[in-house]
Amino acid sequence: MKVAYLEKMKKIVIRDDAQIPEIAPDQVLVKMEYCGVCGSDVHFYKDGRVGDNFAPENFVLGHEVAGTVVKAGEDVKHLKAGDRVALEPGYACGKCNFCKTGNYNLCPGMTFFADPPVAGALKEYVAHPADYCFKLPDNMTTEEGALVEPLAVGLHATSLGKVGLGDEVLILGGGCIGLVTLLSAKARGASKIVVADLFDKRLDMALKLGATEVINAKREDVFQRVEELFGGMGADKVFETAGSPVTIKQTPFFVKRGGTIVLVGMSAESVIDYNFSQIMLKEANIKTVFRYRNLYPTAIAAISSGSIDVKQIVTHRFTFDESDLAFSTVVQDAENVIKAVIKF
């Protein structure tokens, strides 16, 4: 089968040199159809690392994936050949305290696509535990199935932030994760959703998806606009989705007294100056997001029912053989790429 290898930084090569994997009794063999290009994958491609996690030689990227089952293990009862599935990219040990209390995303033994040393799913076939493969309804495309993964992040963020009917929300960052957070907040009943970003294309998309107001941080004074838009009180819920030290530092000043900050984006910098006196003065809450848990069925149901239309965020599509072009485009044309997907 063909596999896309990150041969070195900024160079992905396709080789037809791998064997189609054998499956265990509890696994299914999935023919990949779509893979989203995620920010963490882009960091590996561009920098060779995400924080202190380095990509080994000939690493395989990709974790936002969906495809069709071609073979099911003998112990698998709920899936069969021909079923289209979204793959939850991480699977836990199932035995530790975190797993047993439902917080399996925090499992120390988590195996996750494209999290070194575990290879990603940018390959023609993947063997995966059937319990982490979720059947797609007939009215969902497989491309939408690949977008379930980022949507789960947005759903987890708004769940931790307890977004509810009438909440006023500020989202710092209008990339893919910022936009799925917007969609999730809107679905939960937020009455005002303001999105701040540097790029007009992202802000235009935010308005299309339901943002009530947008702020161009390149041309406008963000502090002044936030004060105007939230009546000098601050937002009930502030989501930082860009992973930028600049916007992370801003969050204590934008949250309302008694409000909640949710840190979603992962910064490349491990140490950031942060104004905790603002947090204590406001008795504000800080929540942090690490992936998601127990949300794939919810995300699929939300897309299938029409509650959330996630397919609009896709702006660029590439073939599997164009994988290197897909990643280089995301890096070089960040201003115009909101979400890129690769079709096998």
C-alpha positions in Angstrom: 0.0 0.0 0.0 1.0 3.6 -0.4 2.2 5.6 2.6 3.0 9.3 2.9 6.3 9.7 4.8 7.6 12.9 6.3 11.1 12.3 4.9 12.5 15.5 6.4 11.1 18.8 7.4 8.9 20.3 4.7 9.2 17.2 2.5 6.6 14.5 2.3 7.2 11.6 -0.1 4.7 8.9 -1.2 6.1 5.3 -1.3 4.4 2.1 -2.3 6.5 0.1 0.1 4.3 -1.0 3.0 2.2 -4.1 3.6 -1.5 -3.9 4.2 -1.7 -4.5 8.0 -3.2 -7.6 9.5 -6.0 -7.1 12.0 -6.5 -8.4 15.5 -9.9 -10.0 16.4 -11.1 -6.8 17.9 -10.0 -4.6 15.1 -11.2 -3.5 11.6 -9.2 -2.8 8.5 -10.2 0.6 7.1 -9.6 1.9 3.6 -8.8 5.5 4.2 -10.8 8.1 2.2 -10.2 11.5 3.8 -7.6 13.0 6.1 -7.8 16.5 7.5 -4.6 18.6 7.8 -4.3 19.5 11.5 -2.2 22.2 13.1 -0.2 19.7 15.1 0.6 17.8 11.9 1.7 21.1 10.3 4.1 21.8 13.2 5.7 18.5 12.6 5.9 19.2 8.9 7.3 22.8 9.3 9.4 22.5 12.4 10.0 18.8 12.9 8.5 19.0 16.4 5.5 20.0 18.5 6.9 21.4 21.8 9.3 18.8 23.1 7.9 16.0 20.9 10.1 15.4 17.9 9.1 13.6 14.7 11.4 10.6 14.0 12.8 9.9 10.5 10.1 8.9 7.9 7.3 9.7 10.3 3.7 9.4 9.1 1.3 12.2 9.8 -2.5 12.4 9.9 -5.1 11.8 12.6 -8.4 13.4 11.3 -9.5 10.5 9.3 -12.5 8.5 8.0 -12.9 5.7 5.5 -14.7 2.4 4.7 -14.3 -0.9 6.5 -13.0 -3.6 4.2 -12.6 -6.4 6.9 -13.7 -6.9 10.4 -12.1 -9.1 13.1 -13.9 -12.1 14.4 -14.9 -10.5 17.7 -16.4 -7.4 16.0 -20.2 -7.5 15.9 -21.2 -3.9 15.3 -19.3 -3.2 12.1 -18.9 -5.0 8.7 -17.3 -4.6 5.4 -18.8 -1.6 3.5 -19.6 0.5 6.6 -18.2 4.0 6.4 -16.6 5.1 9.7 -14.9 8.0 11.5 -11.9 6.9 13.4 -11.3 8.3 16.8 -7.5 8.5 16.5 -6.6 7.7 20.1 -7.3 4.6 22.1 -6.6 4.2 25.8 -5.5 1.3 28.0 -9.0 0.9 29.5 -7.6 -0.2 32.9 -6.2 2.9 34.6 -8.1 5.2 36.9 -8.5 7.8 34.2 -10.1 5.3 31.8 -12.3 3.8 34.5 -13.7 7.2 35.5 -14.4 8.2 31.9 -11.5 10.5 31.4 -9.7 8.3 29.0 -8.2 11.2 27.1 -5.9 11.6 30.1 -4.7 8.0 30.0 -0.9 7.8 30.4 -0.9 4.8 28.1 -2.9 6.5 25.3 -2.0 5.4 21.7 -2.7 8.3 19.3 -2.2 8.6 15.5 0.8 10.9 14.6 1.9 11.3 18.2 5.5 10.1 18.1 6.5 7.3 18.1 3.0 6.2 16.9 2.7 6.6 13.2 -0.3 8.5 11.8 -3.0 7.5 9.3 -1.8 9.1 6.1 -1.7 5.8 4.4 -4.1 3.7 2.3 -5.1 1.2 4.9 -5.3 1.4 8.7 -5.9 -1.4 11.3 -7.8 0.2 14.2 -9.8 -1.0 17.3 -13.4 -1.4 16.3 -14.6 0.3 19.5 -13.0 3.5 18.3 -14.5 3.4 14.8 -17.9 5.1 14.6 -20.4 4.2 11.8 -21.5 7.2 9.7 -25.2 7.6 8.9 -26.3 7.6 5.3 -26.8 11.3 5.1 -23.2 12.1 6.2 -20.3 12.2 3.7 -17.0 10.5 4.6 -15.4 13.9 4.3 -17.7 15.1 7.1 -16.6 12.0 9.0 -13.0 13.3 8.9 -14.2 16.6 10.3 -15.7 14.8 13.4 -12.3 14.9 15.1 -11.8 18.7 15.1 -15.5 19.2 15.9 -15.0 17.0 19.0 -12.4 19.4 20.2 -14.8 22.3 19.9 -17.6 20.3 21.6 -15.2 19.4 24.5 -14.1 23.0 24.9 -17.7 24.4 25.1 -18.7 21.6 27.4 -15.8 22.4 29.8 -16.7 26.1 29.5 -20.4 25.2 30.3 -21.7 27.4 27.5 -25.4 27.8 27.8 -28.4 29.7 26.6 -27.8 33.4 26.5 -24.0 33.3 27.2 -21.8 35.9 25.6 -18.7 34.3 24.1 -15.3 35.6 22.9 -13.2 33.3 20.7 -9.5 34.4 20.2 -8.5 32.6 16.9 -10.6 32.0 13.8 -8.8 29.0 12.4 -10.4 25.5 12.2 -10.5 25.0 16.0 -11.8 28.5 16.6 -14.6 27.9 14.1 -15.7 24.5 15.4 -15.8 26.2 18.9 -18.0 28.8 17.4 -20.3 26.2 15.9 -20.4 24.4 19.2 -21.2 27.5 21.2 -23.9 28.5 18.8 -25.5 25.0 19.0 -25.4 25.3 22.8 -27.4 28.6 22.7 -24.8 31.4 23.1 -26.5 34.7 22.3 -23.4 36.6 21.4 -20.3 35.2 19.8 -17.4 37.4 18.9 -14.4 36.1 17.0 -11.0 37.8 16.8 -8.3 36.9 14.3 -5.7 38.5 12.0 -7.0 37.3 8.7 -10.2 38.6 6.9 -11.0 35.2 5.3 -11.3 33.6 8.6 -13.4 36.4 10.0 -15.7 36.3 6.9 -16.1 32.5 7.5 -16.9 33.2 11.2 -19.7 35.6 10.2 -21.0 33.0 7.7 -21.1 30.4 10.4 -23.0 32.6 12.9 -20.6 34.9 14.7 -22.4 38.1 15.8 -19.3 40.3 15.5 -15.7 39.9 14.5 -12.5 41.8 15.3 -9.5 42.1 13.0 -6.6 42.1 15.4 -4.3 43.4 12.7 -6.2 46.6 12.1 -8.2 47.1 15.3 -7.5 47.7 18.9 -8.7 44.4 20.4 -8.9 45.7 23.9 -11.0 48.6 22.9 -13.3 46.5 20.7 -13.8 43.9 23.4 -14.8 46.6 25.8 -17.3 48.1 23.3 -18.8 44.8 22.3 -19.2 43.5 25.8 -20.3 46.7 27.5 -17.1 47.0 29.5 -18.0 43.9 31.5 -16.1 41.3 29.5 -17.3 38.0 28.1 -19.0 35.2 30.1 -16.8 32.7 28.3 -13.4 33.3 26.7 -11.9 30.7 24.4 -8.3 30.9 23.3 -8.0 28.6 20.2 -4.9 30.1 18.4 -2.2 28.8 20.7 -0.5 32.2 20.6 1.3 33.5 23.6 -0.1 37.0 22.8 -3.8 35.9 22.9 -3.2 33.6 25.9 -1.9 36.6 27.8 -5.0 38.6 26.9 -7.6 36.2 28.3 -7.5 37.5 31.9 -8.4 41.0 30.7 -11.3 39.9 28.5 -13.2 37.6 30.8 -16.1 38.9 32.9 -16.0 38.7 36.7 -17.0 35.2 37.7 -16.6 34.1 34.1 -14.6 31.2 32.5 -11.5 31.1 30.4 -11.0 27.9 28.3 -7.4 27.4 26.9 -7.7 25.3 23.8 -4.8 26.1 21.6 -1.4 24.6 22.4 1.4 27.1 22.4 4.9 26.3 21.1 6.2 28.1 24.2 6.0 26.2 27.4 6.5 29.2 29.7 4.2 32.2 29.3 3.8 35.3 31.5 0.2 35.3 32.8 -1.6 37.9 34.9 -3.1 35.9 37.7 -4.0 39.0 39.7 -6.7 39.7 37.1 -7.9 36.1 37.5 -8.1 36.4 41.3 -9.6 39.8 41.3 -12.4 38.6 39.0 -12.7 35.1 40.7 -12.5 33.7 37.2 -12.2 30.1 36.3 -9.6 28.6 34.0 -10.2 25.4 32.1 -7.8 23.6 29.8 -8.5 21.3 26.9 -6.6 18.1 26.1 -8.2 16.6 23.0 -11.7 15.3 23.9 -13.5 12.3 25.4 -16.8 10.5 24.8 -17.9 12.9 22.0 -17.7 11.1 18.7 -21.3 9.9 18.8 -22.4 13.4 19.8 -20.5 15.1 17.0 -21.8 12.6 14.4 -25.4 13.1 15.6 -24.9 16.9 15.5 -23.7 16.8 11.9 -26.3 14.3 10.8 -29.2 16.1 12.3 -28.2 19.4 10.8 -27.5 21.1 14.1 -23.9 21.8 13.1 -22.8 22.2 9.5 -19.1 21.5 9.7 -18.4 21.0 6.0 -18.4 24.7 5.3 -15.0 25.2 6.9 -13.2 23.2 4.2 -11.5 25.6 1.8 -8.8 23.5 0.1 -8.9 19.9 -1.2 -5.9 17.8 -2.3 -5.4 14.2 -3.6 -3.3 11.7 -1.6 -0.4 12.1 -4.1 -0.5 15.8 -3.4 0.1 15.4 0.3 3.3 17.4 0.3 1.5 20.2 -1.6 -1.4 20.1 0.9 1.0 20.7 3.8 3.2 23.3 2.0 0.0 25.2 1.0 -1.2 25.3 4.6 2.2 26.7 5.7 2.7 29.2 2.9 -0.9 30.4 2.4 -2.0 30.4 6.1 -4.0 33.6 5.4 -6.4 31.9 3.0 -6.4 28.2 4.2 -9.0 27.5 6.9 -9.2 23.8 6.5 -7.5 21.5 4.1 -8.4 17.9 3.5 -6.7 15.1 1.6 -8.8 12.7 -0.4 -7.3 9.2 -1.0 
